[in-house]
C-alpha cells in the first residue's frame, strides 16, 4: 500500500492560511479568543487528567532548582 502524504505535514503548509490578514486587530483578537475557547472545549477532558509521573518528577526538579537558586 502506498504511503499517504498528510497535507499538514512539516513543510507542506506554506500556502495554508486562516485568512486573518484582512481582519482588523480587534477581529484578529476575537478570532484567536474564539479558537482558544474551542480548543479548551475540545480538550477539556485531557486538561483535567493528572500529569504523568515523569512530568511530575521533572516539575519537582525544576521547583527544587528554582528554590536552590533563590537561596
Protein Blocks (a to p, Z undefined) as FASTA:
>chain_A
ZZdddfkbghilmmgcehlmmpcfklmmmmmmmmmmmmmmmmmmmmmpccdfklmmmmmm
mmmmmmmmmZZ
